[in-house]
Amino acid sequence: MADQPDIAHMRRAVALASRGLGTTSPNPVVGCVILDADGEPAGEGFHEYAGGPHAEVNALRAAGERARGGTAYVTLEPCDHTGRTGPCSLALIEAGVARVVIAVGDPNPVASGGAERLRRQGIRVDTGVLTEAAEAGNAAWLTFVRRRRPYVTWKFAATLDGRSAAEDGTSKWITSAEARADVHRLRGEQDAILAGIGTVLADDPQLTVRPPRGRPPLRVVLDSEGRTPPGARVLDSAAPTLIAVAEGTEVAHADVVRLARTPDGIDLDGLLAELYRRQVVSLLVEGGPVVAGSFLRAGLVDQVVGYLAPALLGSGAAALGPAGVTTITDTHRLIFHEISPIGPDLRFIARPAPPKETDVHRNR
């Protein structure tokens, strides 16, 4: 069992790791805290951008000679391979640390093995400290490595009665300026943003991050028949765009991926496989209700971020279309992980509930 100081220092490392969201892809976010031999804070760091120094290296640089005989707290097992940077396991060994505390083991076979190398050098290694929090902070990258597809977040904005537009189709603005600013923050943490052709034709969205932050996310349009107009804002020069069409569809004015048709539309598993090939670690599904329903039916939503305005419409477009639920026992159950005010609105983050034992047996 980890003691309270271990938990406190690892919590700080987890907080540091979050600073890399949106800039480290396709690498993980990682935080590191170094204590000196007396247990006093000596240095800290995080992985700031892909290709740059890893968290351990930044923290060791900050600690200098004070790292010798000290302890390193790392949210992810130190890498044991040479890529664009050298192995972090070797950096820790050369710095003379006496103990390394790890929250999450590295599931990437190319980079794993750092813990074992450290132990072979006589360094004490403790694992499993604050694992759940560290995994949550690195959920996108861990999903990308373990499931070989992007981590999918469905985001929506609605009234308290679940309406995303009024009866006449108007929807600007259901939520506040504060909520819309938070959406751009969320967009800035993603590798790609997806909308359906219905949203593109109705709203002509640009699907960009404002103000711009680092590398702009790839824009993806789910457009089985290739109806995206050549002059659509989603095709401007502000960011790259990928149009996902059905096999046999001709589109000449964009980067296109052709996917198999399924009874529910385009093969979403095939789309995620293509995005994985392009090293898209995180995908934000923004619109519209039909697209959101398709991802839920396919079991491909890892997280839901909802913005709820304190307003009621009573009629109009629903935020979610058909999602494969015909009876209450088929409900997509979620667990709230965060509920917080955003200006006058409410934001929640929820993730799918683990299947019940009865559901596991039913699906065998």
FISE-989219 format. One line per 3 residues: their letters; for each residue x, y, z of N, C-alpha, C. Coordinates in pm, whole numbers, always signed. Layout:
FISE-989219
a = X/Y/Z/X/Y/Z/X/Y/Z ~ ... $
//
This chain:
FISE-989219
mad = +84/-119/+0/+0/+0/+0/+88/+125/+0 ~ +52/+221/-85/+127/+345/-90/+95/+430/+33 ~ +198/+502/+82/+174/+591/+195/+126/+726/+144 $
qpd = +83/+810/+235/+25/+939/+197/+122/+1029/+122 ~ +250/+1038/+161/+343/+1120/+83/+355/+1071/-62 ~ +360/+937/-82/+367/+884/-219/+245/+929/-300 $
iah = +129/+919/-238/+6/+957/-308/+7/+1106/-341 ~ +52/+1187/-248/+55/+1332/-270/+150/+1370/-382 ~ +268/+1310/-385/+366/+1343/-489/+319/+1292/-625 $
mrr = +255/+1173/-627/+206/+1122/-755/+88/+1205/-804 ~ +7/+1255/-712/-103/+1342/-753/-49/+1468/-822 ~ +61/+1519/-770/+125/+1634/-834/+176/+1596/-974 $
ava = +233/+1478/-988/+281/+1432/-1117/+167/+1418/-1218 ~ +52/+1369/-1171/-66/+1357/-1258/-112/+1495/-1305 ~ -112/+1591/-1213/-151/+1727/-1250/-53/+1785/-1351 $
las = +75/+1760/-1335/+174/+1809/-1431/+152/+1747/-1568 ~ +120/+1617/-1571/+100/+1548/-1698/-10/+1614/-1781 ~ -115/+1661/-1715/-229/+1718/-1788/-192/+1843/-1866 $
rgl = -80/+1905/-1832/-39/+2024/-1905/+2/+1992/-2049 ~ +28/+1865/-2076/+68/+1827/-2211/-47/+1790/-2302 ~ -171/+1794/-2250/-286/+1758/-2334/-295/+1851/-2456 $
gtt = -301/+1791/-2573/-315/+1868/-2696/-184/+1897/-2765 ~ -69/+1867/-2701/+60/+1900/-2763/+155/+1781/-2772 ~ +124/+1669/-2709/+218/+1556/-2708/+185/+1447/-2808 $
spn = +66/+1445/-2863/+23/+1337/-2952/+120/+1323/-3070 ~ +152/+1201/-3111/+94/+1072/-3067/+161/+1010/-2944 ~ +236/+1089/-2871/+297/+1040/-2747/+200/+1056/-2630 $
pvv = +226/+987/-2518/+141/+1003/-2400/+169/+1134/-2328 ~ +77/+1172/-2239/+107/+1280/-2145/+169/+1214/-2022 ~ +277/+1274/-1972/+349/+1217/-1859/+397/+1330/-1768 $
gcv = +386/+1309/-1638/+439/+1403/-1540/+538/+1334/-1450 ~ +634/+1411/-1396/+738/+1355/-1310/+773/+1453/-1199 ~ +790/+1401/-1078/+832/+1479/-962/+956/+1412/-903 $
ild = +1059/+1489/-875/+1184/+1438/-816/+1199/+1491/-675 ~ +1225/+1402/-580/+1262/+1440/-444/+1411/+1414/-423 ~ +1475/+1493/-338/+1616/+1468/-308/+1628/+1356/-204 $
adg = +1748/+1325/-164/+1771/+1214/-72/+1706/+1237/+65 ~ +1676/+1362/+98/+1610/+1394/+224/+1458/+1397/+212 ~ +1407/+1367/+93/+1263/+1367/+71/+1205/+1503/+43 $
epa = +1290/+1599/+10/+1242/+1733/-21/+1228/+1750/-173 ~ +1126/+1826/-220/+1110/+1847/-365/+1235/+1909/-426 ~ +1281/+1849/-535/+1403/+1896/-601/+1379/+1941/-745 $
geg = +1278/+1884/-810/+1251/+1920/-949/+1124/+1854/-998 ~ +1065/+1910/-1100/+947/+1851/-1160/+943/+1888/-1307 ~ +866/+1810/-1384/+856/+1837/-1526/+745/+1754/-1589 $
fhe = +715/+1784/-1713/+616/+1706/-1787/+657/+1702/-1933 ~ +600/+1606/-2005/+626/+1595/-2149/+549/+1707/-2217 ~ +620/+1802/-2275/+555/+1923/-2325/+509/+1913/-2470 $
yag = +584/+1843/-2554/+544/+1833/-2695/+613/+1712/-2757 ~ +547/+1654/-2859/+601/+1537/-2926/+736/+1570/-2987 ~ +835/+1482/-2961/+970/+1505/-3010/+1058/+1578/-2912 $
gph = +997/+1637/-2808/+1074/+1709/-2708/+1115/+1619/-2593 ~ +1190/+1673/-2497/+1234/+1593/-2382/+1116/+1534/-2306 ~ +1134/+1413/-2257/+1028/+1349/-2180/+1022/+1409/-2040 $
aev = +917/+1373/-1968/+893/+1432/-1835/+1010/+1408/-1741 ~ +1064/+1284/-1742/+1173/+1252/-1651/+1295/+1339/-1678 ~ +1325/+1361/-1805/+1442/+1441/-1841/+1424/+1586/-1795 $
nal = +1304/+1640/-1817/+1278/+1778/-1772/+1288/+1790/-1621 ~ +1235/+1691/-1550/+1241/+1695/-1403/+1384/+1678/-1353 ~ +1460/+1589/-1416/+1599/+1569/-1376/+1684/+1692/-1401 $
raa = +1657/+1761/-1511/+1730/+1885/-1539/+1701/+1989/-1431 ~ +1575/+1995/-1388/+1539/+2091/-1284/+1603/+2054/-1150 ~ +1617/+1925/-1123/+1671/+1880/-995/+1823/+1887/-990 $
ger = +1888/+1867/-1105/+2034/+1868/-1106/+2092/+1760/-1016 ~ +2199/+1793/-944/+2267/+1697/-858/+2181/+1652/-740 ~ +2077/+1728/-710/+1991/+1690/-597/+1912/+1562/-623 $
arg = +1909/+1518/-749/+1838/+1393/-781/+1912/+1270/-727 ~ +2044/+1281/-709/+2123/+1165/-666/+2077/+1117/-528 ~ +2043/+989/-523/+1995/+930/-398/+1849/+960/-369 $
gta = +1782/+1027/-459/+1643/+1068/-437/+1541/+973/-497 ~ +1417/+1021/-507/+1304/+943/-557/+1238/+1015/-673 ~ +1203/+939/-776/+1129/+993/-891/+989/+935/-893 $
yvt = +890/+1021/-903/+751/+979/-919/+711/+1005/-1064 ~ +668/+901/-1135/+638/+911/-1278/+502/+850/-1305 ~ +420/+921/-1383/+283/+872/-1409/+280/+754/-1504 $
lep = +384/+736/-1586/+392/+624/-1680/+531/+563/-1670 ~ +539/+432/-1677/+668/+362/-1671/+771/+428/-1763 ~ +889/+461/-1713/+991/+523/-1797/+1022/+439/-1920 $
cdh = +1031/+503/-2035/+1054/+431/-2159/+1194/+369/-2158 ~ +1209/+260/-2234/+1336/+188/-2236/+1386/+171/-2380 ~ +1351/+267/-2465/+1395/+258/-2604/+1441/+396/-2650 $
tgr = +1512/+397/-2762/+1558/+521/-2821/+1473/+553/-2942 ~ +1401/+663/-2935/+1323/+712/-3048/+1380/+847/-3088 ~ +1294/+950/-3081/+1346/+1086/-3104/+1425/+1136/-2984 $
tgp = +1409/+1067/-2870/+1489/+1096/-2751/+1543/+964/-2697 ~ +1636/+971/-2604/+1694/+850/-2546/+1605/+790/-2439 ~ +1641/+670/-2387/+1559/+603/-2286/+1557/+680/-2154 $
csl = +1439/+700/-2102/+1427/+768/-1972/+1479/+680/-1860 ~ +1470/+547/-1876/+1525/+458/-1774/+1674/+483/-1756 ~ +1745/+501/-1866/+1889/+527/-1858/+1917/+663/-1795 $
ali = +1834/+763/-1827/+1853/+896/-1768/+1838/+892/-1617 ~ +1743/+814/-1568/+1724/+802/-1423/+1841/+730/-1358 ~ +1892/+627/-1426/+2007/+553/-1374/+2129/+644/-1366 $
eag = +2155/+718/-1474/+2272/+806/-1478/+2262/+919/-1375 ~ +2137/+960/-1343/+2119/+1067/-1244/+2139/+1017/-1102 ~ +2142/+885/-1084/+2170/+829/-952/+2050/+823/-859 $
var = +1927/+823/-911/+1811/+812/-823/+1812/+676/-755 ~ +1760/+671/-633/+1759/+546/-557/+1626/+472/-565 ~ +1520/+546/-598/+1386/+485/-600/+1303/+550/-709 $
vvi = +1221/+468/-777/+1129/+519/-879/+990/+464/-848 ~ +892/+553/-842/+753/+517/-815/+674/+540/-944 ~ +604/+437/-990/+535/+439/-1119/+385/+420/-1098 $
avg = +305/+503/-1165/+159/+488/-1155/+106/+381/-1250 ~ +150/+384/-1377/+95/+296/-1481/+209/+232/-1558 ~ +203/+101/-1578/+299/+33/-1663/+277/+70/-1808 $
dpn = +383/+69/-1888/+374/+107/-2029/+323/-12/-2110 ~ +205/-1/-2174/+152/-113/-2253/+211/-123/-2393 ~ +295/-25/-2429/+354/-25/-2562/+477/-116/-2562 $
pva = +474/-229/-2633/+587/-323/-2629/+717/-263/-2682 ~ +706/-159/-2765/+826/-97/-2820/+903/-21/-2711 ~ +828/+39/-2617/+892/+128/-2519/+900/+70/-2379 $
sgg = +827/-38/-2351/+822/-90/-2215/+954/-157/-2175 ~ +965/-189/-2048/+1085/-253/-1997/+1168/-164/-1908 ~ +1128/-38/-1893/+1205/+54/-1811/+1213/+13/-1666 $
aer = +1102/-36/-1612/+1101/-76/-1470/+1199/-190/-1445 ~ +1202/-286/-1537/+1292/-399/-1519/+1439/-356/-1528 ~ +1469/-265/-1621/+1607/-217/-1631/+1648/-145/-1502 $
lrr = +1559/-65/-1447/+1589/+5/-1322/+1618/-95/-1210 ~ +1536/-199/-1200/+1556/-299/-1094/+1691/-370/-1112 ~ +1726/-400/-1236/+1854/-467/-1260/+1972/-382/-1214 $
qgi = +1953/-252/-1209/+2059/-161/-1165/+2054/-135/-1015 ~ +1968/-209/-944/+1961/-196/-800/+1873/-83/-750 ~ +1796/-23/-839/+1705/+85/-800/+1573/+25/-753 $
rvd = +1525/+72/-642/+1395/+25/-593/+1284/+81/-680 ~ +1194/-5/-727/+1082/+36/-812/+952/-6/-746 ~ +863/+89/-723/+730/+62/-669/+628/+103/-776 $
tgv = +527/+21/-796/+429/+46/-901/+287/+51/-843 ~ +195/+102/-924/+54/+99/-888/+9/+210/-795 ~ +84/+318/-784/+45/+430/-699/-41/+527/-780 $
lte = -164/+549/-736/-259/+640/-800/-283/+600/-947 ~ -291/+471/-970/-305/+419/-1107/-431/+470/-1174 ~ -543/+467/-1104/-670/+505/-1166/-668/+649/-1215 $
aae = -615/+739/-1134/-609/+880/-1173/-514/+901/-1290 ~ -400/+832/-1288/-303/+846/-1396/-358/+788/-1526 ~ -431/+677/-1518/-490/+618/-1639/-598/+710/-1694 $
agn = -677/+772/-1607/-781/+863/-1654/-720/+982/-1728 ~ -608/+1033/-1676/-543/+1145/-1741/-479/+1110/-1873 ~ -450/+983/-1893/-385/+936/-2016/-477/+843/-2094 $
aaw = -608/+858/-2074/-703/+763/-2131/-695/+755/-2283 ~ -675/+868/-2348/-673/+867/-2495/-556/+784/-2546 ~ -437/+810/-2495/-320/+738/-2543/-327/+590/-2508 $
ltf = -373/+557/-2388/-384/+418/-2347/-484/+342/-2434 ~ -595/+407/-2470/-692/+346/-2561/-629/+325/-2698 ~ -557/+424/-2745/-490/+417/-2875/-394/+297/-2881 $
vrr = -318/+275/-2776/-220/+166/-2774/-288/+32/-2750 ~ -379/+27/-2655/-439/-101/-2617/-543/-151/-2716 ~ -621/-57/-2774/-732/-97/-2861/-707/-65/-3007 $
rrp = -594/-2/-3035/-554/+28/-3173/-660/+109/-3247 ~ -710/+208/-3178/-804/+304/-3237/-802/+430/-3155 ~ -853/+543/-3209/-858/+666/-3129/-957/+655/-3012 $
yvt = -932/+735/-2912/-1025/+753/-2800/-1134/+849/-2848 ~ -1260/+808/-2836/-1372/+884/-2893/-1450/+955/-2784 ~ -1460/+1088/-2797/-1543/+1170/-2708/-1658/+1226/-2788 $
wkf = -1782/+1205/-2740/-1897/+1270/-2801/-1930/+1393/-2718 ~ -1933/+1507/-2785/-1966/+1633/-2719/-2098/+1687/-2774 ~ -2184/+1735/-2684/-2307/+1797/-2729/-2343/+1913/-2638 $
aat = -2426/+2002/-2690/-2483/+2112/-2612/-2634/+2105/-2627 ~ -2706/+2124/-2517/-2851/+2108/-2521/-2917/+2184/-2408 ~ -3049/+2196/-2421/-3130/+2248/-2312/-3150/+2138/-2207 $
ldg = -3211/+2172/-2095/-3233/+2072/-1991/-3323/+1958/-2037 ~ -3408/+1984/-2137/-3493/+1877/-2189/-3432/+1810/-2312 ~ -3301/+1826/-2330/-3231/+1750/-2430/-3243/+1797/-2573 $
rsa = -3281/+1924/-2593/-3297/+1977/-2730/-3172/+2052/-2774 ~ -3126/+2022/-2896/-3009/+2089/-2950/-3046/+2200/-3048 ~ -3174/+2212/-3080/-3221/+2319/-3169/-3369/+2338/-3147 $
aed = -3419/+2459/-3178/-3562/+2487/-3165/-3638/+2424/-3281 ~ -3768/+2434/-3276/-3854/+2372/-3378/-3827/+2427/-3517 ~ -3785/+2554/-3526/-3756/+2613/-3658/-3612/+2588/-3703 $
gts = -3537/+2510/-3624/-3400/+2475/-3661/-3294/+2566/-3604 ~ -3330/+2678/-3542/-3230/+2769/-3486/-3165/+2706/-3361 ~ -3035/+2731/-3348/-2963/+2674/-3234/-2858/+2769/-3177 $
kwi = -2839/+2887/-3234/-2739/+2982/-3187/-2806/+3089/-3104 ~ -2774/+3102/-2974/-2687/+3008/-2905/-2763/+2948/-2790 ~ -2761/+2816/-2779/-2826/+2748/-2667/-2746/+2768/-2540 $
tsa = -2614/+2754/-2550/-2528/+2767/-2433/-2455/+2902/-2435 ~ -2390/+2932/-2326/-2328/+3063/-2305/-2193/+3076/-2373 ~ -2142/+3199/-2374/-2008/+3225/-2428/-1903/+3148/-2349 $
ear = -1923/+3135/-2218/-1827/+3060/-2137/-1823/+2913/-2178 ~ -1939/+2855/-2203/-1944/+2715/-2246/-1880/+2699/-2383 ~ -1906/+2793/-2473/-1847/+2783/-2607/-1695/+2797/-2601 $
adv = -1645/+2880/-2512/-1500/+2893/-2496/-1442/+2761/-2444 ~ -1515/+2694/-2355/-1467/+2567/-2302/-1466/+2460/-2410 ~ -1559/+2467/-2503/-1560/+2374/-2616/-1431/+2390/-2698 $
hrl = -1389/+2513/-2719/-1265/+2535/-2794/-1144/+2482/-2718 ~ -1147/+2492/-2585/-1040/+2430/-2506/-1040/+2280/-2529 ~ -1160/+2220/-2526/-1173/+2076/-2549/-1125/+2039/-2689 $
rge = -1163/+2118/-2788/-1117/+2093/-2924/-965/+2095/-2933 ~ -904/+2190/-2861/-760/+2206/-2866/-684/+2087/-2809 ~ -752/+1999/-2734/-688/+1881/-2678/-701/+1759/-2768 $
qda = -769/+1774/-2884/-798/+1661/-2970/-706/+1657/-3091 ~ -692/+1536/-3146/-620/+1521/-3273/-712/+1538/-3392 ~ -840/+1511/-3374/-935/+1522/-3485/-1073/+1558/-3432 $
ila = -1152/+1628/-3516/-1288/+1668/-3484/-1377/+1619/-3597 ~ -1487/+1552/-3562/-1574/+1490/-3664/-1714/+1549/-3659 ~ -1770/+1571/-3777/-1911/+1610/-3790/-1971/+1534/-3908 $
gig = -2102/+1519/-3907/-2171/+1454/-4017/-2206/+1553/-4127 ~ -2241/+1502/-4243/-2272/+1588/-4357/-2396/+1672/-4328 ~ -2489/+1622/-4247/-2607/+1701/-4214/-2570/+1830/-4144 $
tvl = -2476/+1822/-4050/-2430/+1942/-3980/-2356/+2035/-4074 ~ -2274/+1979/-4162/-2198/+2061/-4257/-2293/+2138/-4349 ~ -2397/+2072/-4400/-2491/+2137/-4491/-2580/+2238/-4419 $
add = -2616/+2208/-4294/-2708/+2296/-4221/-2639/+2417/-4161 ~ -2518/+2396/-4105/-2453/+2501/-4026/-2324/+2555/-4087 ~ -2267/+2484/-4185/-2140/+2522/-4245/-2035/+2554/-4139 $
pql = -2008/+2461/-4045/-1910/+2488/-3939/-1767/+2484/-3994 ~ -1677/+2553/-3925/-1537/+2551/-3964/-1460/+2441/-3891 ~ -1508/+2403/-3773/-1448/+2295/-3693/-1301/+2321/-3661 $
tvr = -1272/+2442/-3619/-1136/+2478/-3582/-1131/+2519/-3434 ~ -1010/+2541/-3386/-988/+2584/-3248/-963/+2734/-3247 ~ -1037/+2805/-3163/-1019/+2950/-3153/-998/+2988/-3005 $
ppr = -887/+3063/-2977/-779/+3097/-3072/-698/+2974/-3105 ~ -626/+2975/-3219/-547/+2858/-3258/-447/+2820/-3151 ~ -426/+2687/-3137/-332/+2637/-3036/-253/+2521/-3095 $
grp = -126/+2543/-3121/-41/+2435/-3171/-89/+2382/-3305 ~ -72/+2253/-3324/-113/+2188/-3449/-265/+2180/-3455 ~ -329/+2230/-3561/-475/+2224/-3567/-524/+2081/-3582 $
plr = -634/+2045/-3514/-688/+1910/-3528/-733/+1882/-3672 ~ -718/+1758/-3712/-772/+1713/-3840/-925/+1723/-3836 ~ -984/+1776/-3941/-1131/+1782/-3951/-1178/+1662/-4033 $
vvl = -1279/+1591/-3980/-1331/+1471/-4046/-1480/+1491/-4070 ~ -1522/+1468/-4195/-1663/+1478/-4229/-1713/+1340/-4270 ~ -1817/+1292/-4202/-1880/+1165/-4235/-1985/+1193/-4343 $
dse = -1954/+1155/-4466/-2031/+1200/-4582/-2038/+1086/-4684 ~ -2129/+992/-4662/-2131/+870/-4743/-2145/+896/-4892 ~ -2223/+996/-4931/-2249/+1021/-5073/-2163/+1132/-5132 $
grt = -2069/+1184/-5057/-1980/+1287/-5110/-2050/+1417/-5143 ~ -2135/+1465/-5052/-2213/+1587/-5078/-2149/+1713/-5021 ~ -2031/+1704/-4962/-1967/+1823/-4905/-1939/+1924/-5016 $
ppg = -1995/+2046/-5007/-1973/+2145/-5114/-1827/+2188/-5121 ~ -1775/+2211/-5242/-1634/+2255/-5254/-1605/+2382/-5176 ~ -1706/+2468/-5156/-1684/+2593/-5086/-1713/+2588/-4938 $
arv = -1737/+2469/-4883/-1768/+2457/-4740/-1651/+2505/-4655 ~ -1683/+2570/-4544/-1577/+2623/-4457/-1488/+2513/-4402 ~ -1541/+2392/-4391/-1463/+2283/-4337/-1351/+2241/-4432 $
lds = -1354/+2294/-4555/-1250/+2265/-4653/-1153/+2382/-4671 ~ -1162/+2483/-4585/-1070/+2597/-4601/-929/+2558/-4558 ~ -838/+2653/-4561/-697/+2624/-4535/-660/+2630/-4386 $
aap = -758/+2649/-4299/-728/+2665/-4157/-677/+2537/-4092 ~ -713/+2421/-4150/-672/+2292/-4094/-692/+2186/-4202 ~ -623/+2073/-4190/-646/+1964/-4287/-782/+1902/-4267 $
tli = -837/+1843/-4374/-971/+1784/-4369/-970/+1649/-4439 ~ -1039/+1553/-4380/-1058/+1421/-4439/-1208/+1397/-4457 ~ -1249/+1362/-4579/-1389/+1329/-4605/-1402/+1178/-4611 $
ava = -1488/+1122/-4526/-1512/+978/-4524/-1637/+948/-4607 ~ -1620/+879/-4719/-1731/+848/-4810/-1745/+698/-4824 ~ -1858/+656/-4882/-1881/+514/-4907/-1804/+470/-5032 $
egt = -1771/+343/-5037/-1700/+289/-5153/-1777/+320/-5281 ~ -1703/+360/-5386/-1765/+391/-5513/-1804/+536/-5529 ~ -1789/+616/-5422/-1825/+758/-5428/-1706/+839/-5476 $
eva = -1730/+930/-5569/-1623/+1012/-5623/-1627/+1152/-5562 ~ -1516/+1194/-5507/-1500/+1330/-5455/-1363/+1378/-5501 ~ -1359/+1492/-5568/-1233/+1538/-5628/-1167/+1651/-5552 $
had = -1236/+1713/-5456/-1185/+1837/-5398/-1135/+1821/-5254 ~ -1104/+1700/-5211/-1061/+1683/-5072/-983/+1554/-5056 ~ -913/+1543/-4943/-851/+1417/-4901/-966/+1324/-4862 $
vvr = -970/+1206/-4922/-1085/+1117/-4908/-1041/+979/-4862 ~ -1121/+918/-4774/-1107/+777/-4743/-1240/+709/-4778 ~ -1233/+601/-4854/-1352/+528/-4896/-1370/+406/-4807 $
lar = -1489/+394/-4750/-1517/+290/-4652/-1636/+206/-4695 ~ -1642/+86/-4642/-1753/-4/-4675/-1884/+51/-4621 ~ -1992/+21/-4692/-2127/+53/-4644/-2171/-55/-4547 $
tpd = -2245/-13/-4444/-2304/-107/-4350/-2453/-73/-4339 ~ -2532/-160/-4275/-2674/-127/-4257/-2697/+6/-4184 ~ -2598/+48/-4104/-2611/+174/-4029/-2543/+291/-4098 $
gid = -2486/+270/-4218/-2417/+378/-4288/-2276/+338/-4322 ~ -2181/+427/-4296/-2041/+400/-4324/-1980/+315/-4212 ~ -1886/+229/-4246/-1818/+143/-4150/-1733/+228/-4055 $
ldg = -1782/+249/-3934/-1711/+333/-3838/-1584/+267/-3787 ~ -1584/+134/-3773/-1461/+66/-3733/-1352/+89/-3838 ~ -1392/+86/-3965/-1296/+113/-4072/-1244/+255/-4066 $
lla = -1331/+350/-4031/-1288/+489/-4018/-1187/+503/-3905 ~ -1216/+443/-3790/-1124/+454/-3677/-991/+385/-3707 ~ -996/+275/-3785/-871/+209/-3825/-787/+301/-3913 $
ely = -853/+377/-4002/-781/+472/-4087/-723/+585/-4003 ~ -798/+634/-3906/-748/+740/-3820/-632/+689/-3734 ~ -641/+565/-3688/-529/+505/-3614/-404/+503/-3701 $
rrq = -421/+464/-3827/-307/+460/-3920/-245/+598/-3935 ~ -327/+701/-3925/-279/+839/-3936/-231/+894/-3802 ~ -224/+809/-3702/-179/+843/-3567/-269/+947/-3501 $
vvs = -399/+936/-3523/-497/+1016/-3452/-528/+944/-3320 ~ -484/+1002/-3212/-501/+940/-3080/-638/+970/-3021 ~ -691/+1090/-3045/-818/+1131/-2985/-909/+1193/-3090 $
llv = -1037/+1156/-3086/-1135/+1204/-3182/-1253/+1263/-3107 ~ -1291/+1386/-3144/-1407/+1453/-3085/-1522/+1449/-3186 ~ -1631/+1381/-3149/-1750/+1373/-3233/-1843/+1486/-3191 $
egg = -1866/+1581/-3283/-1945/+1700/-3248/-2086/+1701/-3305 ~ -2107/+1647/-3421/-2241/+1659/-3477/-2263/+1563/-3591 ~ -2389/+1542/-3607/-2506/+1581/-3531/-2563/+1461/-3460 $
pvv = -2695/+1463/-3433/-2756/+1357/-3354/-2751/+1220/-3422 ~ -2760/+1216/-3554/-2756/+1087/-3625/-2617/+1026/-3613 ~ -2514/+1107/-3631/-2377/+1059/-3618/-2351/+1011/-3476 $
ags = -2393/+1088/-3376/-2373/+1048/-3237/-2441/+914/-3209 ~ -2563/+898/-3258/-2633/+772/-3240/-2560/+655/-3304 ~ -2500/+679/-3420/-2426/+574/-3489/-2307/+527/-3407 $
flr = -2232/+622/-3351/-2116/+585/-3269/-2160/+511/-3143 ~ -2269/+554/-3081/-2317/+484/-2961/-2365/+343/-2995 ~ -2438/+327/-3105/-2485/+194/-3145/-2368/+99/-3166 $
agl = -2259/+154/-3219/-2142/+70/-3248/-2056/+46/-3125 ~ -2091/+106/-3011/-2012/+89/-2890/-1877/+155/-2896 ~ -1870/+269/-2967/-1742/+335/-2992/-1726/+468/-2919 $
vdq = -1813/+498/-2824/-1801/+622/-2747/-1734/+591/-2613 ~ -1619/+652/-2590/-1545/+631/-2466/-1578/+734/-2360 ~ -1628/+850/-2403/-1654/+960/-2309/-1761/+1051/-2368 $
vvg = -1846/+1103/-2281/-1947/+1201/-2320/-1921/+1330/-2243 ~ -1912/+1441/-2316/-1901/+1572/-2254/-2025/+1651/-2295 ~ -2109/+1683/-2198/-2233/+1754/-2227/-2235/+1892/-2164 $
yla = -2289/+1988/-2238/-2308/+2125/-2189/-2459/+2150/-2184 ~ -2512/+2170/-2066/-2655/+2186/-2048/-2688/+2329/-2008 ~ -2775/+2390/-2087/-2819/+2526/-2058/-2945/+2522/-1971 $
pal = -2960/+2616/-1877/-3081/+2620/-1793/-3198/+2678/-1873 ~ -3242/+2602/-1972/-3349/+2646/-2062/-3431/+2525/-2104 ~ -3555/+2550/-2146/-3645/+2444/-2190/-3707/+2484/-2324 $
lgs = -3717/+2388/-2415/-3779/+2413/-2546/-3908/+2334/-2565 ~ -3910/+2210/-2519/-4032/+2131/-2530/-4049/+2064/-2664 ~ -3986/+2116/-2768/-3990/+2056/-2900/-3864/+2098/-2974 $
gaa = -3843/+2042/-3092/-3722/+2072/-3167/-3632/+1952/-3175 ~ -3515/+1970/-3237/-3423/+1859/-3259/-3364/+1809/-3129 ~ -3358/+1677/-3116/-3295/+1616/-2999/-3144/+1612/-3019 $
alg = -3071/+1612/-2907/-2925/+1608/-2915/-2875/+1474/-2965 ~ -2953/+1368/-2945/-2911/+1233/-2981/-3016/+1165/-3066 ~ -2971/+1106/-3177/-3059/+1031/-3264/-3067/+886/-3221 $
pag = -3126/+799/-3305/-3140/+657/-3272/-3006/+596/-3232 ~ -3003/+533/-3114/-2877/+481/-3059/-2885/+333/-3030 ~ -2979/+263/-3097/-2988/+119/-3081/-3060/+74/-2956 $
vtt = -3139/+161/-2895/-3213/+128/-2773/-3359/+109/-2807 ~ -3410/-12/-2789/-3552/-40/-2813/-3628/-67/-2685 ~ -3557/-102/-2580/-3619/-128/-2451/-3527/-76/-2341 $
itd = -3582/-50/-2224/-3507/+16/-2119/-3383/-63/-2076 ~ -3387/-195/-2091/-3270/-275/-2052/-3151/-253/-2146 ~ -3176/-193/-2263/-3068/-165/-2359/-3006/-27/-2340 $
thr = -3053/+46/-2239/-3005/+183/-2217/-2853/+188/-2208 ~ -2795/+290/-2270/-2651/+314/-2257/-2627/+382/-2122 ~ -2582/+305/-2025/-2561/+357/-1891/-2423/+423/-1881 $
lif = -2419/+536/-1814/-2295/+611/-1796/-2269/+635/-1648 ~ -2144/+669/-1617/-2106/+709/-1482/-2052/+851/-1489 ~ -2106/+940/-1408/-2055/+1077/-1404/-1916/+1078/-1341 $
hei = -1823/+1146/-1407/-1689/+1163/-1352/-1663/+1308/-1311 ~ -1742/+1398/-1366/-1726/+1539/-1328/-1855/+1613/-1362 ~ -1897/+1699/-1273/-2010/+1790/-1297/-1967/+1927/-1245 $
spi = -1968/+2027/-1331/-1919/+2158/-1289/-1992/+2269/-1362 ~ -2008/+2385/-1297/-2070/+2500/-1364/-1974/+2562/-1465 ~ -2028/+2605/-1577/-1954/+2680/-1679/-2037/+2803/-1711 $
gpd = -2001/+2918/-1654/-2088/+3035/-1666/-2224/+3000/-1607 ~ -2333/+3030/-1678/-2466/+2994/-1628/-2504/+2850/-1659 ~ -2421/+2779/-1733/-2451/+2643/-1778/-2387/+2539/-1688 $
lrf = -2410/+2413/-1724/-2355/+2301/-1650/-2281/+2210/-1748 ~ -2160/+2174/-1712/-2085/+2077/-1794/-2071/+1947/-1716 ~ -2092/+1835/-1784/-2065/+1707/-1721/-1976/+1623/-1811 $
iar = -1897/+1538/-1748/-1816/+1440/-1817/-1859/+1303/-1766 ~ -1897/+1216/-1856/-1944/+1083/-1818/-1883/+979/-1909 ~ -1864/+859/-1854/-1806/+750/-1932/-1892/+626/-1916 $
pap = -1888/+535/-2015/-1974/+416/-2008/-1952/+337/-1880 ~ -2062/+294/-1822/-2054/+209/-1703/-2006/+71/-1745 ~ -1926/+5/-1662/-1884/-132/-1696/-2006/-223/-1703 $
pke = -2003/-323/-1791/-2119/-412/-1804/-2143/-490/-1676 ~ -2271/-509/-1646/-2307/-590/-1530/-2279/-737/-1561 ~ -2265/-816/-1456/-2237/-959/-1475/-2344/-1025/-1560 $
tdv = -2471/-986/-1540/-2580/-1045/-1619/-2566/-1009/-1765 ~ -2515/-885/-1795/-2496/-845/-1933/-2385/-924/-1998 ~ -2278/-954/-1921/-2168/-1033/-1974/-2217/-1171/-2014 $
hrn = -2296/-1236/-1926/-2346/-1369/-1956/-2442/-1365/-2075 ~ -2524/-1258/-2085/-2621/-1247/-2193/-2551/-1237/-2327 ~ -2432/-1174/-2331/-2362/-1152/-2456/-2268/-1265/-2496 $
r = -2259/-1369/-2414/-2169/-1480/-2446/-2229/-1567/-2556 $
//
